[in-house]
Amino acid sequence: MGSSLSLIASVAILRSSINDFVPQEMQSFLQELASRFSSELTMVISDSHEESKNHLFHALMMYLGSNAFSTSTVPRRITVGKNENIKALTYGLDRNCKIVDNFNGADMKWSYCSEFNSALQYEVKWYELRFHKRHASMVRNKYLPYIIEMAKKIKDQNRVVKFYTTRGGRDGWSFKGINLDHPMTFDTLAMDGNLKQKVIEDLERFVKGKNYYRKIGKVWKRGYLLYGPPGTGKSSLIAAMANYLNFDIYSLNLSAVSSDSSLESLLLHMSNRSILVVEDIDCSVELQNRQAGDCPSDHDKTPRKPQEKAVTLSGLLNAIDGLLSCCGDERVIVFTTNYKDRIDPALLRAGRMDLHINLSYCTFSTFKQLAATYLDIWNHDLFPRIEKLISEVQVSPAEVAGELMKIRNPESSLESLSGFLECKREAAKSSAPPTSVPEGLEDAPGGA
């Protein structure tokens, strides 16, 4: 033990003597000479690059931190933290810690360094990467781009979904947004099983389609029209989409936007990976269906005061599908309506609303999902009777869910629901019920 301590002390004294008596120029020369005979290369990634923030440095913080517990060499010291904009804890390397990352069978040896610059009163931070010379091309062309890509995925998956609105009456989004803590997911969404799966598959194709969209020369965005009677789950589907994609929601109240130029400004200030939602598009502003003759005549029009402006159909079309739409990536646009036929066909064509999703009245398949969610049952003796009643009446999933929530006991709850459906059937006999279109997907019609 004593000899070991003596050796360590001798090495420390020797290093101090070299630093004191060997000129810095000679030390640099010796280091360069040694590097010529070394089989390793060292790459330095500092926290700033060309007087601006180095995005690769910050990508490394996220990437190496996420791998801190999964590598063969766990660092001795790890930093940990969390802020309000992320879902989970984040980890990182502490000063002078090292980690080895294996990429395509090659060891990538990382170390994190920092020192305080007394002249600038600033802490300089950097990462050093050491690897074998034969891997230089792989590091430059594959490994570093891979780190940037993975860091983006980690950041996107860990970010808290935000909700922004224009309902404050000003031409701008709410300043910070609020955390969207909506519990709805595709697992709990009451929706026809086949339709739900098709929507999920369409979303998956979209988020994985960056290169495809670029290849075919189209802006990386996707439009969905959700239509159907009230209470059929349009808002719930939007929440499930946001949670599934981890996209922010921007709720656009067109009646609160003063002009087309204000609408353009709002869309320019949306973040990537976001959903633009316009609920009840047929009621927001005067965007009548021109082909259905909904435009008022000149005689019926009420003159507007000069200062009273509003969003026009032309302005909305240009905002969602014109040159402005290319100012942002990975965006979803969702319109909702109870009356699809009231919307101008120009808003519905492919490139604007690419997929039309009809959310109709409750089906037996939807009811079974609701029963499983609210009552934790997947089958019951009363199911056949309820299946027959649901086929005879028009009832929304929201109405069925409301009935199931009243009583927690499955037997009593289903009896109550059965009585509710029978009352609706009797009430419907006095008047002919409106026709209902089955739930399903419909591709948007092509357009010029």
C-alpha positions, -999 to +999 in steps of 0.1 A: +000+000+000+028+024+009+047+016-023+016+024-044+011+057-027+047+065-032+045+057-069+014+079-074+031+108-056+062+104-078+040+105-110+023+136-098+056+153-090+069+143-124+039+157-143+042+189-123+079+192-131+072+187-168+046+214-169+069+238-150+102+232-169+092+220-203+080+249-225+045+247-238+057+247-274+078+216-267+049+199-250+027+205-280+054+192-303+058+160-283+020+155-282+019+159-320+048+136-325+031+109-303-002+113-323+016+105-355+024+071-342-010+066-326-037+046-343-064+068-329-080+100-340-095+126-316-125+148-325-135+178-304-171+190-303-173+223-284-205+239-271-202+267-296-193+268-333-185+298-354-199+321-327-232+304-324-247+274-305-233+241-317-263+218-323-242+187-325-229+194-289-265+196-276-275+165-296-246+147-279-258+157-244-291+141-251-278+110-270-250+101-245-272+108-215-299+084-228-272+057-232-255+063-199-270+031-184-270+009-215-233+010-224-206-015-214-188+012-194-212+031-171-198+065-161-187+070-125-206+103-122-239+111-140-260+143-139-297+140-137-325+166-140-360+174-152-379+205-163-416+212-170-412+208-207-401+171-206-419+140-195-391+120-179-357+125-162-328+133-184-292+122-177-258+134-188-221+130-182-205+149-154-172+167-159-142+145-169-164+114-172-160+089-199-183+065-218-178+040-246-205+038-273-204+008-297-215+017-333-215-009-360-190-030-341-166+000-335-158+015-301-165+052-298-147+066-267-163+097-254-152+121-226-168+152-213-146+181-204-150+217-191-129+245-177-136+280-165-122+308-187-113+335-162-107+361-189-142+356-204-159+347-171-174+317-190-172+279-186-160+263-218-175+228-224-166+202-250-168+165-258-138+145-271-143+115-293-115+090-298-117+062-324-095+042-347-083+059-378-099+033-401-133+044-388-129+081-398-152+078-428-179+060-409-178+085-381-181+114-405-208+100-428-228+077-405-221+080-368-225+117-363-256+120-385-270+090-366-264+109-333-283+139-345-312+118-358-314+098-325-312+129-304-342+144-323-362+112-317-354+112-280-363+149-277-396+145-296-406+114-276-398+131-243-414+165-249-446+175-231-475+181-255-486+218-254-520+233-263-521+268-279-552+288-286-562+321-302-593+326-281-578+355-262-591+378-290-556+388-303-539+380-335-514+356-319-511+323-301-512+321-263-477+330-251-464+297-235-493+273-241-505+249-215-495+213-209-520+191-227-527+164-201-556+148-219-559+111-210-574+100-243-554+075-263-561+051-291-564+023-265-592+041-247-609+057-277-643+042-285-642+038-323-648+011-348-618-012-345-610-014-382-614+023-387-591+030-357-564+008-371-566+024-405-562+059-389-532+047-369-516+032-400-521+064-419-505+085-391-476+061-391-470+064-428-471+102-425-445+105-396-422+081-414-426+097-448-402+126-447-380+113-475-410+102-495-427+136-494-394+152-504-390+127-532-424+135-547-420+172-542-448+177-516-449+196-484-446+172-454-482+178-440-514+158-438-550+169-437-579+151-420-616+160-421-636+146-391-673+148-397-704+133-382-732+141-357-724+157-323-710+134-296-694+109-320-658+115-308-642+141-330-625+160-302-615+127-285-599+115-318-579+147-320-566+142-284-557+106-292-538+117-323-518+143-304-509+118-277-500+091-302-478+115-323-466+136-293-476+167-314-486+201-300-521+212-307-529+247-321-566+254-318-575+280-343-607+300-338-612+316-372-637+341-359-610+355-336-586+362-365-590+397-380-577+392-415-560+369-440-526+384-432-532+377-395-540+341-403-507+338-423-488+352-393-504+326-370-494+297-392-459+310-396-455+309-358-466+273-354-439+248-344-430+218-364-446+185-352-479+201-345-516+197-352-536+227-364-573+222-354-602+242-367-634+228-350-668+233-366-652+248-397-687+253-412-696+277-384-664+296-378-667+323-405-686+327-437-669+299-457-701+288-475-703+260-500-704+279-532-715+249-553-745+243-530-756+279-535-750+289-499-735+323-508-759+351-499-770+374-526-758+409-529-792+421-516-789+400-485-753+409-476-749+432-446-722+459-454-691+456-432-675+486-417-641+494-431-623+483-400-642+450-398-622+424-416-624+386-415-607+356-429-618+347-464-621+314-481-593+324-505-571+334-476-577+301-458-570+280-489-537+299-495-527+295-459-531+257-457-521+248-492-502+277-508-466+286-507-470+295-470-476+259-462-440+249-470-428+271-440-429+242-416-425+204-415-444+174-401-477+192-396-512+178-394-543+199-402-577+188-388-611+202-396-642+191-378-678+196-388-712+182-381-723+189-417-698+180-444-721+192-472-719+228-459-682+230-466-669+243-499-654+215-520-623+235-525-614+229-488-620+192-491-599+181-520-567+161-517-537+182-506-559+201-481-581+174-464-564+142-476-585+118-456-622+122-447-631+103-415-669+097-409-676+093-372-712+081-371-735+069-344-726+042-319-722+007-333-721-025-313-683-027-318-680+008-303-703-001-274-682-032-265-651-009-263-670+015-240-682-014-218-646-027-215-633+008-206-661+019-182-672-014-167-642-037-172-664-063-190-660-079-224-691-100-225-725-102-208-759-118-211-774-084-219-751-077-248-774-093-275-804-072-264-782-040-265-768-050-298-804-052-312-814-019-297-783-001-310-791-013-345-825+002-342-818+037-328-793+065-334-773+071-303-739+088-300-710+072-283-710+101-259-746+093-248-738+057-243-707+066-223-728+090-202-752+062-193-724+038-184-708+063-161-739+066-139-737+032-123-705+013-117-721-021-112-721-039-147-754-056-144-773-025-132-754-002-157-764-024-187-800-026-175-801+012-173-785+016-207-810-009-222-839+011-207-824+043-221-821+028-256-857+015-255-869+050-246-850+064-276-865+038-298-900+046-287-894+083-292-880+078-327-912+059-338-931+092-339-908+107-365-887+092-393-851+091-382-824+107-404-803+084-424-769+076-411-737+069-430-716+040-415-683+050-400-654+048-424-625+064-442-629+083-475-600+096-496-603+132-506-613+138-542-585+149-565-582+185-574-564+207-598 
